[in-house]
């Protein structure tokens, strides 16, 4: 028994040494996840920046448009007044996320004389700030329009009844302030309130770079392990031991990759929540590594080509390169390896983590049994 354990550990050490032999490979193992993590963390930190820069073109030049500008500034946004040509140039240069053009009929809309506000918005490519900016604009414009129409109706009523109209504005403002503070006040308790501002641009996921990299690494791991006879070690079920040890060695290397990636990402983003994805990403790598082990049936070049091609197709379906519609993600994509980890991060995954480990074990059993099957003998006639 002790002798068998010694031979088992010897085989494991030979596996490790075979991976550590090229120094350039070891450097790649250490530097690649760090570089990817730094890029992902920096990109996410910049994408969650609370600073919103708005370029505004004021064609109305009225008291109503001036009030609108003041309201946008009160939100903490940086509002830069430009003409149309400068605004278009700044948008193309990426100096702003949105250009707002306040049309000449905006003041007439606030006064109730026009049905449309005449506000146009042009967003930067892939910008997600459209909803935030549009809601802010229309809420203010509609509220001002409603107050203006209400004030005019009160004036008209007072004139018809011969009542003085000098104090209508002050009385109306007092009533509105009282209503907002007392009768119109609603005790709202925010549940799951976001602790981060909305994202500026489309980002598929915090781990898309690492997910794709780990899938490619799994393919390389499977195709680099040649099916060599290990009878010299005199271990029963030699092929099975070879597969399991190879899987375990690469699993350790994969875990090291994930730790380095998340650590580098944390240094640049400062988001502690990403550590909760350590075990799910490790589970994902175990799954793709077990699937890729089936490539050992093929010649190295053919296995590498099919593995990389399949990785690309699964990456497209799993939402690595672009965001997926919610229906497609929940019904189709999450049942692929790359889609599962994406859905897991969004807390939409239906398959629990333990089921992925069960599937990984099942795939390894199938692969080892198929590789242990004796080849049929060919007889010459």
C-alpha positions as CSV (number, residue, x, y, z in Angstrom):
1,X,0.0,0.0,0.0
2,X,2.8,2.4,0.9
3,X,4.6,1.5,-2.2
4,X,1.5,2.3,-4.3
5,X,1.1,5.7,-2.6
6,X,4.8,6.5,-3.3
7,X,4.4,5.7,-7.0
8,X,1.1,7.7,-7.1
9,X,2.9,10.8,-5.6
10,X,5.8,10.2,-8.0
11,X,3.4,10.3,-10.9
12,X,1.8,13.5,-9.6
13,X,5.2,15.2,-9.2
14,X,6.2,14.2,-12.8
15,X,3.0,15.8,-14.0
16,X,3.8,19.0,-12.1
17,X,7.4,19.1,-13.4
18,X,6.2,18.6,-17.0
19,X,4.2,21.8,-16.6
20,X,6.9,23.8,-14.8
21,X,9.6,22.9,-17.3
22,X,9.3,25.8,-19.8
23,X,10.0,29.0,-17.8
24,X,7.9,31.1,-20.3
25,X,4.9,28.9,-19.5
26,X,5.2,29.6,-15.8
27,X,5.6,33.3,-16.5
28,X,2.4,33.1,-18.6
29,X,0.6,31.3,-15.8
30,X,1.4,34.0,-13.4
31,X,1.2,37.2,-15.5
32,X,-1.8,36.5,-17.7
33,X,-4.5,36.4,-15.0
34,X,-2.9,39.4,-13.2
35,X,-3.0,41.5,-16.4
36,X,-6.6,40.4,-17.2
37,X,-7.7,41.2,-13.6
38,X,-6.1,44.6,-13.7
39,X,-7.8,45.5,-17.0
40,X,-11.3,44.2,-15.8
41,X,-11.0,45.9,-12.4
42,X,-9.9,49.3,-13.9
43,X,-12.6,49.1,-16.6
44,X,-15.4,48.4,-14.0
45,X,-14.2,51.1,-11.7
46,X,-14.3,53.7,-14.4
47,X,-17.6,52.4,-15.7
48,X,-19.2,52.9,-12.3
49,X,-18.0,56.4,-11.9
50,X,-20.6,58.7,-10.4
51,X,-19.4,61.7,-12.5
52,X,-21.8,62.3,-15.3
53,X,-20.9,64.9,-17.9
54,X,-23.6,66.4,-20.0
55,X,-23.2,68.6,-23.0
56,X,-26.2,70.9,-23.3
57,X,-27.2,73.0,-26.4
58,X,-29.7,75.7,-25.3
59,X,-31.6,76.9,-28.3
60,X,-34.5,78.3,-26.3
61,X,-32.4,80.7,-24.2
62,X,-35.4,81.2,-21.8
63,X,-36.0,81.3,-18.1
64,X,-37.5,77.7,-18.4
65,X,-34.3,76.4,-20.0
66,X,-32.1,78.1,-17.4
67,X,-34.1,76.5,-14.6
68,X,-33.7,73.1,-16.4
69,X,-29.9,73.6,-16.4
70,X,-29.9,74.5,-12.7
71,X,-31.9,71.3,-11.9
72,X,-29.4,69.1,-13.8
73,X,-26.5,70.7,-11.9
74,X,-28.3,70.1,-8.6
75,X,-28.1,66.4,-9.3
76,X,-24.3,66.6,-9.2
77,X,-23.9,66.4,-13.0
78,X,-21.3,68.4,-14.9
79,X,-23.3,70.5,-17.4
80,X,-21.3,72.1,-20.2
81,X,-23.0,74.6,-22.4
82,X,-21.9,74.4,-26.1
83,X,-23.2,75.0,-29.6
84,X,-24.2,72.2,-31.9
85,X,-20.9,71.9,-33.7
86,X,-18.8,71.8,-30.5
87,X,-21.2,69.4,-28.8
88,X,-21.1,66.9,-31.7
89,X,-17.3,67.1,-31.8
90,X,-17.0,66.5,-28.0
91,X,-19.4,63.5,-28.3
92,X,-17.3,61.9,-31.0
93,X,-14.1,62.5,-29.0
94,X,-15.6,60.7,-26.0
95,X,-15.6,63.8,-23.8
96,X,-19.2,63.4,-22.8
97,X,-21.8,60.6,-22.5
98,X,-24.8,62.5,-23.8
99,X,-25.6,65.7,-25.7
100,X,-28.9,67.4,-24.8
101,X,-30.4,69.9,-27.2
102,X,-33.2,72.1,-25.7
103,X,-35.3,73.2,-28.6
104,X,-36.7,76.7,-29.1
105,X,-40.2,75.7,-28.1
106,X,-39.3,74.3,-24.7
107,X,-40.6,77.3,-22.8
108,X,-43.8,77.1,-24.7
109,X,-44.1,73.5,-23.7
110,X,-43.7,74.4,-20.0
111,X,-46.3,77.2,-20.4
112,X,-48.7,74.6,-21.9
113,X,-48.8,76.0,-25.4
114,X,-47.0,73.1,-27.0
115,X,-47.6,69.3,-26.8
116,X,-43.9,68.3,-27.2
117,X,-41.0,69.5,-25.1
118,X,-38.6,69.7,-28.1
119,X,-35.7,68.1,-26.2
120,X,-33.4,65.9,-28.2
121,X,-30.7,63.5,-26.8
122,X,-27.8,61.9,-28.5
123,X,-26.0,59.3,-26.5
124,X,-22.4,58.0,-26.8
125,X,-22.1,54.6,-28.4
126,X,-23.0,51.7,-26.0
127,X,-24.0,54.3,-23.3
128,X,-26.5,53.1,-20.6
129,X,-27.2,56.6,-19.2
130,X,-30.1,57.3,-21.6
131,X,-32.8,56.1,-19.1
132,X,-31.3,58.1,-16.2
133,X,-30.9,61.3,-18.2
134,X,-34.3,61.0,-20.0
135,X,-36.2,60.5,-16.8
136,X,-34.5,63.4,-15.1
137,X,-35.4,65.7,-18.1
138,X,-39.0,64.6,-18.5
139,X,-39.8,64.6,-14.8
140,X,-38.7,68.2,-14.5
141,X,-40.3,69.3,-17.7
142,X,-43.6,67.6,-17.0
143,X,-43.8,68.9,-13.4
144,X,-43.1,72.5,-14.5
145,X,-45.7,72.2,-17.2
146,X,-48.3,70.9,-14.7
147,X,-47.5,73.7,-12.3
148,X,-47.7,76.3,-15.0
149,X,-51.1,75.1,-16.3
150,X,-52.4,74.9,-12.7
151,X,-51.3,78.4,-12.0
152,X,-52.9,79.7,-15.2
153,X,-56.2,78.0,-14.4
154,X,-56.2,79.5,-10.9
155,X,-55.5,82.9,-12.4
156,X,-58.4,82.5,-14.8
157,X,-60.8,81.4,-12.0
158,X,-59.8,84.4,-9.9
159,X,-60.3,86.8,-12.7
160,X,-63.8,85.4,-13.5
161,X,-64.8,85.8,-9.9
162,X,-63.3,89.2,-9.4
163,X,-60.7,88.0,-6.9
164,X,-57.3,89.5,-6.4
165,X,-54.5,87.6,-8.2
166,X,-51.4,89.3,-6.7
167,X,-50.7,86.6,-4.1
168,X,-51.5,83.5,-6.2
169,X,-47.8,82.5,-6.8
170,X,-46.8,82.8,-3.2
171,X,-49.9,80.9,-1.9
172,X,-49.5,78.2,-4.5
173,X,-45.9,77.6,-3.5
174,X,-46.9,77.4,0.1
175,X,-49.6,74.9,-0.6
176,X,-47.3,72.7,-2.7
177,X,-44.6,72.8,0.0
178,X,-47.1,71.8,2.6
179,X,-48.6,69.0,0.5
180,X,-45.2,67.5,-0.3
181,X,-44.2,67.5,3.4
182,X,-47.6,66.4,4.8
183,X,-50.4,65.0,2.8
184,X,-48.4,64.0,-0.2
185,X,-45.6,62.5,1.8
186,X,-45.3,58.7,1.4
187,X,-43.2,56.5,3.8
188,X,-41.2,54.6,1.3
189,X,-38.7,52.0,2.5
190,X,-36.1,51.0,-0.1
191,X,-35.3,47.3,-0.3
192,X,-32.1,46.1,-2.1
193,X,-31.2,49.7,-2.9
194,X,-28.2,49.7,-5.2
195,X,-25.0,50.8,-3.5
196,X,-23.4,51.6,-6.9
197,X,-24.4,54.2,-9.5
198,X,-25.7,52.9,-12.8
199,X,-23.1,51.7,-15.3
200,X,-22.1,54.1,-18.0
201,X,-21.6,51.6,-20.8
202,X,-22.5,48.0,-21.7
203,X,-20.4,45.5,-19.8
204,X,-21.1,41.8,-20.3
205,X,-19.8,40.7,-17.0
206,X,-17.0,41.2,-14.5
207,X,-15.5,37.7,-15.3
208,X,-15.9,37.5,-19.0
209,X,-12.1,37.8,-19.7
210,X,-11.3,35.2,-17.1
211,X,-14.1,32.8,-18.2
212,X,-12.9,32.9,-21.8
213,X,-9.2,32.5,-20.8
214,X,-10.0,29.5,-18.5
215,X,-11.9,27.8,-21.3
216,X,-8.9,28.2,-23.6
217,X,-6.6,27.0,-20.8
218,X,-8.7,23.9,-20.4
219,X,-8.5,23.0,-24.1
220,X,-4.7,23.5,-24.0
221,X,-4.5,21.4,-20.8
222,X,-6.4,18.5,-22.4
223,X,-4.6,18.5,-25.8
224,X,-1.2,18.9,-24.3
225,X,-1.5,15.6,-22.3
226,X,-0.4,12.8,-24.6
227,X,-1.8,9.4,-24.1
228,X,1.5,7.8,-23.0
229,X,1.8,4.3,-21.5
230,X,2.8,4.4,-17.9
231,X,3.3,0.7,-17.3
232,X,6.8,1.3,-16.0
233,X,5.2,2.6,-12.8
234,X,3.3,-0.6,-12.4
235,X,0.1,1.1,-11.1
236,X,-3.2,-0.6,-11.6
237,X,-5.6,1.3,-13.9
238,X,-2.7,3.4,-15.1
239,X,-4.8,5.3,-17.7
240,X,-7.4,6.2,-15.1
241,X,-4.7,7.4,-12.7
242,X,-3.1,9.4,-15.4
243,X,-6.3,11.2,-16.3
244,X,-7.3,11.9,-12.7
245,X,-3.8,13.2,-11.8
246,X,-3.7,15.4,-14.9
247,X,-7.1,16.8,-14.0
248,X,-6.0,17.5,-10.4
249,X,-2.8,19.2,-11.4
250,X,-4.5,21.5,-13.9
251,X,-7.2,22.1,-11.4
252,X,-4.6,23.5,-9.0
253,X,-3.1,25.7,-11.7
254,X,-6.6,26.9,-12.6
255,X,-7.4,27.8,-9.0
256,X,-4.1,29.8,-8.9
257,X,-5.2,31.6,-12.0
258,X,-8.6,32.5,-10.5
259,X,-7.0,33.7,-7.2
260,X,-4.6,36.0,-9.1
261,X,-7.3,37.3,-11.4
262,X,-9.7,38.2,-8.5
263,X,-6.9,39.7,-6.4
264,X,-5.7,41.9,-9.3
265,X,-9.3,42.9,-10.0
266,X,-9.8,43.8,-6.4
267,X,-6.7,46.0,-6.4
268,X,-8.1,48.2,-9.2
269,X,-11.8,48.1,-8.5
270,X,-11.9,47.8,-4.7
271,X,-15.1,45.7,-4.9
272,X,-15.1,43.1,-2.2
273,X,-18.2,41.4,-3.7
274,X,-16.1,39.8,-6.4
275,X,-14.6,37.4,-3.8
276,X,-18.0,35.6,-3.6
277,X,-17.4,34.4,-7.2
278,X,-14.2,32.6,-6.4
279,X,-15.8,29.1,-5.8
280,X,-18.3,29.4,-8.7
281,X,-15.6,30.3,-11.2
282,X,-13.4,27.5,-9.8
283,X,-16.4,25.1,-10.3
284,X,-16.8,26.4,-13.8
285,X,-13.2,25.7,-14.6
286,X,-13.5,22.1,-13.3
287,X,-16.5,21.6,-15.6
288,X,-14.8,22.9,-18.7
289,X,-11.7,21.0,-17.8
290,X,-13.6,17.7,-17.6
291,X,-15.4,18.4,-20.9
292,X,-12.1,19.2,-22.6
293,X,-10.6,16.0,-21.3
294,X,-12.7,14.2,-24.0
295,X,-10.4,15.7,-26.6
296,X,-7.7,13.2,-25.6
297,X,-9.5,10.8,-27.9
298,X,-8.2,12.8,-30.8
299,X,-4.9,13.8,-32.3
300,X,-3.4,16.8,-30.7
301,X,-3.9,19.2,-33.7
302,X,-7.4,18.1,-34.4
303,X,-8.3,18.2,-30.7
304,X,-6.9,21.7,-30.3
305,X,-8.8,23.0,-33.3
306,X,-12.1,21.5,-32.3
307,X,-11.6,22.6,-28.7
308,X,-10.9,26.2,-29.6
309,X,-13.7,26.3,-32.2
310,X,-16.2,24.9,-29.7
311,X,-15.0,27.4,-27.0
312,X,-15.7,30.2,-29.4
313,X,-19.2,29.0,-30.2
314,X,-20.0,28.4,-26.5
315,X,-18.7,31.9,-25.7
316,X,-21.1,33.4,-28.2
317,X,-24.0,31.5,-26.9
318,X,-23.0,32.1,-23.3
319,X,-22.8,35.9,-23.6
320,X,-19.1,36.4,-23.3
321,X,-18.9,38.9,-26.2
322,X,-22.1,40.8,-25.9
323,X,-25.0,41.1,-23.4
324,X,-27.8,38.5,-23.7
325,X,-31.5,39.1,-23.6
326,X,-33.0,38.0,-20.3
327,X,-35.2,35.4,-21.8
328,X,-32.4,33.8,-23.9
329,X,-30.1,33.8,-20.8
330,X,-32.6,32.1,-18.5
331,X,-33.9,29.6,-21.0
332,X,-30.9,28.7,-23.2
333,X,-27.6,30.3,-22.4
334,X,-27.3,29.4,-18.7
335,X,-27.3,25.7,-19.6
336,X,-23.9,26.1,-21.3
337,X,-20.7,26.2,-19.2
338,X,-19.9,29.9,-20.1
339,X,-23.5,30.9,-19.8
340,X,-23.9,29.3,-16.4
341,X,-21.2,31.4,-14.8
342,X,-22.7,34.5,-16.3
343,X,-26.1,33.7,-14.9
344,X,-24.5,32.8,-11.6
345,X,-23.0,36.2,-11.3
346,X,-26.4,37.8,-12.1
347,X,-28.0,35.4,-9.5
348,X,-30.2,33.9,-12.3
349,X,-28.7,30.4,-12.5
350,X,-31.1,27.6,-12.0
351,X,-28.5,24.9,-11.6
352,X,-26.9,24.9,-8.2
353,X,-23.1,24.6,-7.8
354,X,-23.2,21.1,-6.4
355,X,-25.0,19.9,-9.6
356,X,-22.1,21.2,-11.7
357,X,-19.6,19.2,-9.6
358,X,-21.8,16.1,-10.0
359,X,-21.9,16.7,-13.8
360,X,-18.1,17.1,-13.8
361,X,-17.6,13.8,-11.9
362,X,-19.9,12.0,-14.4
363,X,-18.0,13.4,-17.4
364,X,-14.7,12.3,-15.9
365,X,-16.1,8.8,-15.3
366,X,-17.3,8.5,-18.9
367,X,-14.0,9.8,-20.3
368,X,-11.8,7.4,-18.2
369,X,-14.0,4.4,-19.1
370,X,-13.9,5.2,-22.8
371,X,-10.1,5.7,-22.7
372,X,-9.6,2.5,-20.8
373,X,-11.6,0.5,-23.3
374,X,-9.2,-1.8,-25.3
375,X,-8.7,-1.1,-28.9
376,X,-10.1,-3.7,-31.3
377,X,-7.3,-5.8,-32.9
378,X,-6.8,-5.7,-36.6
379,X,-6.1,-8.9,-38.4
380,X,-4.3,-9.1,-41.6
381,X,-5.8,-11.3,-44.3
